[in-house]
């Protein structure tokens, strides 16, 4: 980051003609207007951004209307939100948000403020963090002048997240700012200033008045950052994680018995999450699967004399926890939830296969159950190998390569991924003149197992011959 002079700021602003145009319109209307918030911050961080926020010491709606008219109605789309006193102009892929300068006051039971017209100083006082409270004047006479009453530039240079005013008031007024604090620290790799962090701890219970949708929006931004573990460590340190994701927070424990402990599954899960996040094309939902893959370990943990700590069937217990967690957190309950649940359920299977003889039958069954998600499952399992024993880690990764080769060979030969049995229930009922019944289910299940075990090829004639023989053994006759 470079400490920009006014001339350098002007040079940056002049790369987009829209800023000069906004300043001209403001001068015509006789109002002060300022570029504010994230766009200003990102100028100094030299980060690309398209969303432009403008504060007007006057009517933001009147300002937006005038700017849209100047840009031309065919090219600019104006949306007015009178209840909030804001307006948006969409122009050439950019979103320009206009709002009048305001001051806010809060009732303790709500994060919805009482809003009044205010000055630029009032508007900067209500901002969440010093690095988001800077403003750049767009009026012609002061074009490019930085207004930075809380020394946000210094906090940018020092990599600090701090509030402009008393952090207890900032977080109590709008508790969502606590999530935003952690999110910015994660995205920017900044440290949370000590007094600000202490206020997070003191005010964490206030998060209960925030809707699940707003919390998830911030959590997903943390998830999609280059190193999401930073955010989850901070959420755990200040006590917020226990309130919003207790299933993950509960993993942060190591029990000792007879001098033997198990690994800390919280930090292990974060390492797996970071491993997945380091892959350029990793989706949000694969990252959720990485974070949640071991949540069943708190319920499955047992001490077995002579063996030590075990977590038998933690993947199946974790699978059952996914839907209630997604419902409570207002996460989607559609195919995305089913995807995460499937990966949590299956994440031990490739490990078990890799740790044993890689049989065709085991690989067929894995392909059948994972379907099109097999590649993501393998990525999760490889990310799950976090052993500090490099020999052990290398052995597992080499065995996974063997599993991958087997997966490819069997998929090419047997076409098992998402396969439908070549003889289905309708054909079975027609052949034996049966209604839907237990016998039809038994024949379908036997055929599926025979194909997955390699006894019968995945072909219609061979499958039909198997079904006819099996039916005869059951005493069923072809009509």
C-alpha positions as CSV (number, residue, x, y, z in Angstrom):
1,X,0.0,0.0,0.0
2,X,1.2,3.5,-0.9
3,X,0.5,6.7,1.1
4,X,-1.1,8.7,-1.7
5,X,-0.7,12.4,-2.1
6,X,-3.7,14.5,-3.2
7,X,-2.2,14.6,-6.7
8,X,-2.0,10.9,-6.8
9,X,-5.6,10.5,-5.5
10,X,-6.8,12.9,-8.3
11,X,-4.9,10.8,-10.8
12,X,-6.7,7.7,-9.6
13,X,-10.1,9.4,-9.7
14,X,-9.4,10.7,-13.2
15,X,-9.1,7.2,-14.6
16,X,-12.9,7.0,-14.3
17,X,-14.8,9.9,-15.9
18,X,-17.8,9.2,-13.6
19,X,-16.2,10.9,-10.6
20,X,-15.7,14.3,-12.4
21,X,-19.3,14.1,-13.6
22,X,-20.6,13.5,-10.1
23,X,-18.6,16.4,-8.9
24,X,-20.0,18.7,-11.6
25,X,-23.6,17.6,-10.8
26,X,-23.0,18.3,-7.1
27,X,-21.7,21.8,-7.9
28,X,-24.7,22.5,-10.0
29,X,-27.0,21.4,-7.2
30,X,-25.0,23.4,-4.6
31,X,-24.2,20.4,-2.4
32,X,-21.1,18.8,-1.0
33,X,-20.5,15.2,-2.1
34,X,-17.9,12.6,-1.1
35,X,-16.7,9.2,-2.2
36,X,-16.8,7.1,0.9
37,X,-16.5,3.6,2.4
38,X,-14.9,0.6,0.7
39,X,-14.1,2.3,-2.6
40,X,-11.9,4.8,-0.8
41,X,-10.2,2.1,1.3
42,X,-9.5,0.0,-1.7
43,X,-7.9,2.9,-3.6
44,X,-5.2,3.0,-0.9
45,X,-5.0,-0.8,-0.8
46,X,-4.8,-0.8,-4.6
47,X,-7.5,-3.4,-4.8
48,X,-10.0,-3.4,-7.7
49,X,-13.6,-2.6,-6.9
50,X,-16.7,-1.6,-8.9
51,X,-19.2,-0.6,-6.2
52,X,-19.1,3.2,-5.6
53,X,-20.7,4.8,-2.5
54,X,-21.3,8.5,-2.5
55,X,-22.5,10.6,0.5
56,X,-24.2,13.9,-0.3
57,X,-24.7,16.6,2.3
58,X,-28.2,17.0,1.2
59,X,-30.6,14.7,-0.7
60,X,-29.0,11.5,-2.1
61,X,-32.1,10.8,-4.1
62,X,-32.0,14.2,-5.9
63,X,-28.3,13.7,-6.6
64,X,-28.8,10.3,-8.0
65,X,-31.7,11.5,-10.2
66,X,-29.6,14.3,-11.6
67,X,-26.6,12.0,-12.3
68,X,-28.8,9.5,-14.1
69,X,-30.2,12.2,-16.3
70,X,-26.7,13.5,-17.1
71,X,-25.6,9.9,-18.0
72,X,-28.7,9.4,-20.2
73,X,-31.8,7.3,-19.5
74,X,-30.9,4.8,-22.1
75,X,-27.5,4.1,-20.5
76,X,-28.2,4.6,-16.8
77,X,-30.8,2.8,-14.7
78,X,-32.1,4.6,-11.7
79,X,-33.6,2.8,-8.6
80,X,-35.0,4.9,-5.7
81,X,-35.5,3.6,-2.2
82,X,-37.4,6.4,-0.5
83,X,-37.9,4.6,2.8
84,X,-34.1,4.5,3.2
85,X,-33.4,7.8,1.6
86,X,-31.0,6.2,-0.9
87,X,-30.8,5.7,-4.7
88,X,-28.8,3.5,-7.0
89,X,-27.6,4.2,-10.5
90,X,-26.4,1.3,-12.6
91,X,-24.2,2.4,-15.5
92,X,-21.8,0.4,-17.7
93,X,-21.5,-2.5,-15.1
94,X,-20.9,-0.1,-12.2
95,X,-23.3,0.4,-9.3
96,X,-23.4,3.9,-7.8
97,X,-25.1,4.2,-4.4
98,X,-26.1,7.7,-3.3
99,X,-27.2,8.6,0.2
100,X,-27.7,11.8,2.2
101,X,-25.3,12.4,5.1
102,X,-27.0,11.3,8.3
103,X,-26.6,10.6,11.9
104,X,-28.0,7.6,13.7
105,X,-29.2,6.6,17.1
106,X,-30.3,3.1,18.2
107,X,-32.7,1.4,20.6
108,X,-31.1,-1.5,22.4
109,X,-33.5,-4.1,21.2
110,X,-33.0,-3.5,17.5
111,X,-30.2,-2.8,15.0
112,X,-32.5,-0.5,13.0
113,X,-31.4,3.0,13.7
114,X,-33.4,6.2,14.0
115,X,-32.0,8.3,11.1
116,X,-31.8,12.1,10.9
117,X,-30.1,14.4,8.3
118,X,-26.6,15.2,9.3
119,X,-23.2,16.5,8.3
120,X,-20.3,14.7,6.8
121,X,-18.8,14.5,10.3
122,X,-22.0,12.8,11.6
123,X,-21.9,10.4,8.7
124,X,-18.2,9.5,9.3
125,X,-18.9,9.0,13.1
126,X,-21.5,6.3,12.3
127,X,-19.2,4.3,10.2
128,X,-18.1,0.9,11.4
129,X,-14.3,1.0,11.2
130,X,-11.7,3.7,10.7
131,X,-10.6,2.2,7.4
132,X,-14.1,2.6,6.1
133,X,-14.7,6.1,7.5
134,X,-12.4,8.0,5.1
135,X,-14.0,10.2,2.5
136,X,-12.7,11.9,-0.7
137,X,-14.4,15.1,-1.9
138,X,-15.7,15.1,-5.5
139,X,-16.6,18.8,-5.7
140,X,-14.5,20.6,-8.3
141,X,-12.9,23.1,-5.7
142,X,-11.7,20.2,-3.4
143,X,-11.6,17.4,-5.9
144,X,-9.4,14.5,-4.5
145,X,-9.1,16.0,-1.0
146,X,-9.0,13.2,1.7
147,X,-11.1,13.7,4.8
148,X,-9.8,11.3,7.4
149,X,-10.8,12.3,10.9
150,X,-10.0,8.9,12.5
151,X,-6.6,8.4,10.9
152,X,-7.8,5.5,8.8
153,X,-4.8,5.8,6.6
154,X,-2.5,4.9,9.5
155,X,-4.6,1.9,10.4
156,X,-4.4,0.8,6.8
157,X,-0.7,1.1,6.8
158,X,-0.4,-0.8,10.2
159,X,-3.0,-3.4,9.2
160,X,-5.4,-2.6,12.0
161,X,-9.1,-3.0,12.4
162,X,-10.5,-0.4,14.9
163,X,-13.7,1.5,15.4
164,X,-13.9,5.2,14.9
165,X,-15.7,5.8,18.3
166,X,-16.2,3.7,21.4
167,X,-16.2,0.0,20.2
168,X,-18.7,-1.0,22.9
169,X,-21.2,1.5,21.5
170,X,-20.3,0.6,17.9
171,X,-21.0,-3.1,18.4
172,X,-23.9,-2.8,20.8
173,X,-25.7,-0.4,18.4
174,X,-25.3,-2.8,15.5
175,X,-24.0,-6.2,16.5
176,X,-23.6,-7.3,12.9
177,X,-20.5,-5.1,12.9
178,X,-18.9,-7.7,15.1
179,X,-19.1,-10.2,12.2
180,X,-17.9,-7.5,9.8
181,X,-15.0,-6.8,12.1
182,X,-13.9,-10.5,11.8
183,X,-14.6,-10.6,8.1
184,X,-12.5,-7.6,7.3
185,X,-9.6,-8.9,9.5
186,X,-9.9,-12.2,7.5
187,X,-10.1,-10.7,4.0
188,X,-7.4,-8.1,4.5
189,X,-5.2,-10.2,6.8
190,X,-5.4,-7.3,9.4
191,X,-5.1,-7.5,13.2
192,X,-8.1,-6.5,15.3
193,X,-7.0,-3.7,17.6
194,X,-6.9,-4.7,21.3
195,X,-9.7,-2.5,22.6
196,X,-11.9,-3.4,19.7
197,X,-11.3,-7.1,20.3
198,X,-12.1,-6.8,24.0
199,X,-15.4,-5.1,23.0
200,X,-16.1,-8.1,20.7
201,X,-15.8,-10.3,23.8
202,X,-18.0,-8.1,26.0
203,X,-20.7,-7.7,23.4
204,X,-20.9,-11.1,21.8
205,X,-24.3,-12.0,23.3
206,X,-25.8,-9.1,21.3
207,X,-25.3,-11.2,18.2
208,X,-28.5,-13.0,19.2
209,X,-30.6,-10.1,17.8
210,X,-29.1,-10.5,14.3
211,X,-31.0,-12.6,11.8
212,X,-29.4,-15.9,10.6
213,X,-29.4,-14.6,7.0
214,X,-27.2,-11.6,7.9
215,X,-24.8,-13.7,9.9
216,X,-24.5,-16.3,7.1
217,X,-23.8,-13.5,4.6
218,X,-20.8,-12.5,6.6
219,X,-19.7,-16.1,7.4
220,X,-19.8,-17.0,3.7
221,X,-17.5,-14.0,2.9
222,X,-15.1,-15.3,5.5
223,X,-15.4,-18.8,3.9
224,X,-14.6,-17.4,0.5
225,X,-11.5,-15.5,1.7
226,X,-8.0,-16.9,0.7
227,X,-7.4,-18.1,4.3
228,X,-10.7,-18.5,6.1
229,X,-9.1,-20.1,9.2
230,X,-8.1,-16.6,10.3
231,X,-11.8,-15.6,10.8
232,X,-12.8,-18.8,12.6
233,X,-9.9,-18.5,15.0
234,X,-11.0,-14.9,15.8
235,X,-14.6,-15.9,16.2
236,X,-13.6,-18.7,18.6
237,X,-11.3,-16.4,20.6
238,X,-14.0,-13.8,21.2
239,X,-16.7,-16.3,22.0
240,X,-18.9,-15.6,18.9
241,X,-18.4,-19.0,17.3
242,X,-20.0,-20.8,20.3
243,X,-23.1,-18.7,19.8
244,X,-23.5,-19.1,16.0
245,X,-21.8,-22.4,15.2
246,X,-21.6,-24.4,18.4
247,X,-21.0,-27.6,16.6
248,X,-17.7,-26.3,15.3
249,X,-16.7,-24.5,18.4
250,X,-17.2,-27.7,20.4
251,X,-14.3,-29.3,18.5
252,X,-11.8,-27.1,20.2
253,X,-10.9,-29.5,23.0
254,X,-8.2,-32.0,23.7
255,X,-8.9,-34.7,26.4
256,X,-6.0,-36.5,28.1
257,X,-6.3,-40.0,29.6
258,X,-3.4,-42.1,30.8
259,X,-1.1,-39.6,29.3
260,X,-2.6,-39.9,25.8
261,X,-4.5,-37.2,24.0
262,X,-6.2,-36.8,20.6
263,X,-5.6,-34.0,18.1
264,X,-7.5,-30.8,18.4
265,X,-10.2,-31.3,15.8
266,X,-11.1,-27.6,15.6
267,X,-7.7,-26.6,14.4
268,X,-7.5,-29.8,12.2
269,X,-10.8,-28.8,10.5
270,X,-9.5,-25.3,9.9
271,X,-6.3,-26.7,8.3
272,X,-8.5,-28.8,6.0
273,X,-10.6,-25.8,5.2
274,X,-7.4,-23.7,4.3
275,X,-6.1,-26.6,2.2
276,X,-9.4,-26.6,0.2
277,X,-9.4,-22.7,0.0
278,X,-5.9,-22.8,-1.4
279,X,-7.3,-24.5,-4.5
280,X,-8.3,-21.8,-7.0
281,X,-11.6,-23.3,-8.1
282,X,-12.9,-24.6,-4.7
283,X,-16.6,-23.7,-4.3
284,X,-18.3,-22.3,-1.2
285,X,-20.0,-25.6,-0.5
286,X,-16.9,-27.7,-0.7
287,X,-15.4,-25.3,1.8
288,X,-18.5,-25.8,4.1
289,X,-18.0,-29.6,3.7
290,X,-14.3,-29.1,4.8
291,X,-15.3,-27.1,7.9
292,X,-18.0,-29.5,8.9
293,X,-16.5,-32.9,8.0
294,X,-15.6,-33.8,11.5
295,X,-18.4,-32.2,13.6
296,X,-19.6,-35.8,14.5
297,X,-16.4,-36.4,16.5
298,X,-17.7,-34.7,19.6
299,X,-20.6,-37.2,19.8
300,X,-18.6,-40.3,18.7
301,X,-15.4,-39.8,20.9
302,X,-14.7,-42.8,23.1
303,X,-11.8,-44.0,25.2
304,X,-10.9,-47.6,24.5
305,X,-8.4,-49.2,26.8
306,X,-5.4,-50.6,24.9
307,X,-6.3,-48.5,21.8
308,X,-6.8,-44.9,23.0
309,X,-9.2,-42.3,21.7
310,X,-11.6,-43.4,18.9
311,X,-14.1,-41.6,16.8
312,X,-16.0,-44.5,15.2
313,X,-18.8,-43.6,12.8
314,X,-18.2,-39.9,13.3
315,X,-18.9,-39.4,9.6
316,X,-22.4,-40.8,9.9
317,X,-23.1,-38.8,13.0
318,X,-21.9,-35.7,11.3
319,X,-24.1,-36.5,8.3
320,X,-27.2,-36.4,10.5
321,X,-26.1,-33.1,12.0
322,X,-25.9,-31.2,8.6
323,X,-29.6,-30.6,7.9
324,X,-30.5,-29.3,11.4
325,X,-27.4,-27.0,11.3
326,X,-28.3,-25.7,7.8
327,X,-31.9,-25.1,8.9
328,X,-30.9,-23.2,12.0
329,X,-28.3,-21.1,10.2
330,X,-30.7,-20.2,7.3
331,X,-28.4,-22.0,4.9
332,X,-30.1,-23.5,1.8
333,X,-31.8,-26.9,2.3
334,X,-31.7,-27.8,-1.4
335,X,-29.0,-29.7,-3.4
336,X,-26.3,-27.6,-1.8
337,X,-27.1,-29.0,1.6
338,X,-27.4,-32.5,0.2
339,X,-23.9,-32.1,-1.4
340,X,-22.4,-31.1,1.9
341,X,-24.2,-33.9,3.7
342,X,-23.0,-36.4,1.2
343,X,-19.3,-35.3,1.4
344,X,-19.4,-35.4,5.2
345,X,-20.9,-38.9,5.1
346,X,-18.5,-40.3,2.6
347,X,-15.2,-38.5,3.6
348,X,-13.8,-41.6,5.4
349,X,-14.5,-44.0,2.5
350,X,-11.5,-43.2,0.2
351,X,-9.3,-43.1,3.3
352,X,-10.4,-46.6,4.3
353,X,-9.9,-47.8,0.7
354,X,-6.5,-46.2,0.4
355,X,-5.4,-47.8,3.7
356,X,-6.3,-51.3,2.6
357,X,-6.2,-53.3,-0.6
358,X,-7.9,-51.2,-3.3
359,X,-10.5,-53.7,-4.6
360,X,-12.6,-53.1,-7.7
361,X,-15.8,-53.7,-5.7
362,X,-15.0,-51.0,-3.1
363,X,-14.2,-48.5,-5.8
364,X,-17.4,-49.3,-7.7
365,X,-19.5,-48.7,-4.6
366,X,-17.7,-45.5,-3.9
367,X,-18.3,-44.3,-7.5
368,X,-22.0,-45.3,-7.2
369,X,-22.6,-43.4,-3.9
370,X,-20.5,-40.3,-4.7
371,X,-21.7,-39.9,-8.3
372,X,-20.7,-36.7,-9.9
373,X,-19.3,-35.5,-6.6
374,X,-16.5,-38.1,-6.6
375,X,-13.8,-35.6,-7.7
376,X,-14.7,-33.1,-4.9
377,X,-14.8,-36.0,-2.4
378,X,-11.3,-37.0,-3.4
379,X,-10.1,-33.4,-3.1
380,X,-11.6,-33.2,0.4
381,X,-10.0,-36.5,1.5
382,X,-6.6,-35.3,0.2
383,X,-7.0,-32.0,2.1
384,X,-7.9,-34.1,5.2
385,X,-4.4,-35.5,5.4
386,X,-2.8,-33.1,7.8
387,X,-0.3,-35.4,9.6
388,X,3.0,-33.9,10.7
389,X,4.6,-37.2,9.9
390,X,5.8,-36.6,6.3
391,X,6.3,-40.3,5.6
392,X,2.8,-41.2,6.7
393,X,1.4,-38.2,4.8
394,X,3.2,-39.2,1.6
395,X,2.0,-42.8,1.9
396,X,-1.6,-41.7,2.1
397,X,-1.3,-39.3,-0.8
398,X,0.4,-41.9,-2.9
399,X,-2.4,-44.4,-2.1
400,X,-5.0,-41.8,-3.0
401,X,-3.4,-41.6,-6.4
402,X,-3.9,-45.3,-6.7
403,X,-7.5,-44.9,-5.8
404,X,-7.9,-42.1,-8.4
405,X,-6.4,-44.4,-11.1
406,X,-8.8,-47.2,-10.1
407,X,-11.7,-44.8,-10.2
408,X,-10.8,-43.8,-13.7
409,X,-10.3,-47.4,-14.9
410,X,-13.6,-48.6,-13.5
411,X,-15.5,-45.6,-14.7
412,X,-14.3,-46.2,-18.2
413,X,-15.0,-49.9,-18.1
414,X,-18.2,-50.2,-16.1
415,X,-19.8,-46.7,-16.3
416,X,-20.8,-46.9,-12.7
417,X,-21.0,-43.2,-11.9
418,X,-24.7,-42.3,-11.4
419,X,-25.6,-45.6,-13.1
420,X,-29.2,-46.7,-13.3
421,X,-29.6,-50.6,-13.2
422,X,-30.1,-51.8,-16.8
423,X,-33.1,-53.7,-15.7
424,X,-35.4,-51.4,-13.7
425,X,-38.4,-52.0,-11.4
426,X,-40.9,-51.4,-14.2
427,X,-39.4,-54.2,-16.4
428,X,-39.3,-56.6,-13.4
429,X,-43.0,-56.0,-12.6
430,X,-43.9,-56.5,-16.3
431,X,-41.9,-59.7,-16.7
432,X,-43.4,-61.3,-13.6
433,X,-46.8,-59.6,-13.6
434,X,-46.1,-58.1,-10.1
435,X,-47.4,-55.0,-8.4
436,X,-44.9,-52.8,-6.4
437,X,-43.9,-55.2,-3.6
438,X,-41.1,-56.5,-1.5
439,X,-40.0,-59.1,-4.1
440,X,-39.4,-56.3,-6.7
441,X,-37.3,-54.4,-4.2
442,X,-35.2,-57.5,-3.4
443,X,-34.5,-58.2,-7.1
444,X,-33.5,-54.6,-7.7
445,X,-31.2,-54.6,-4.7
446,X,-29.6,-58.0,-5.6
447,X,-29.0,-56.8,-9.2
448,X,-27.4,-53.5,-7.9
449,X,-25.1,-55.4,-5.5
450,X,-24.1,-57.9,-8.2
451,X,-23.1,-55.2,-10.6
452,X,-21.2,-53.2,-7.9
453,X,-19.4,-56.4,-6.8
454,X,-18.4,-57.1,-10.4
455,X,-20.4,-60.4,-10.6
456,X,-22.6,-59.1,-13.4
457,X,-21.5,-56.6,-16.1
458,X,-23.4,-53.3,-16.3
459,X,-25.3,-54.5,-19.5
460,X,-29.0,-55.2,-20.1
461,X,-28.8,-58.8,-21.3
462,X,-26.4,-60.0,-18.6
463,X,-28.5,-58.1,-16.0
464,X,-31.7,-59.7,-17.2
465,X,-30.2,-63.2,-17.1
466,X,-29.2,-62.5,-13.5
467,X,-32.7,-61.3,-12.5
468,X,-34.4,-64.3,-14.1
469,X,-32.1,-66.7,-12.2
470,X,-32.6,-64.8,-9.0
471,X,-36.3,-64.8,-9.4
472,X,-36.4,-68.5,-10.1
473,X,-34.5,-69.1,-6.8
474,X,-37.2,-67.0,-5.1
475,X,-40.0,-69.1,-6.7
476,X,-41.1,-66.4,-9.1
477,X,-42.2,-67.4,-12.6
478,X,-42.0,-65.4,-15.8
479,X,-45.4,-64.8,-17.5
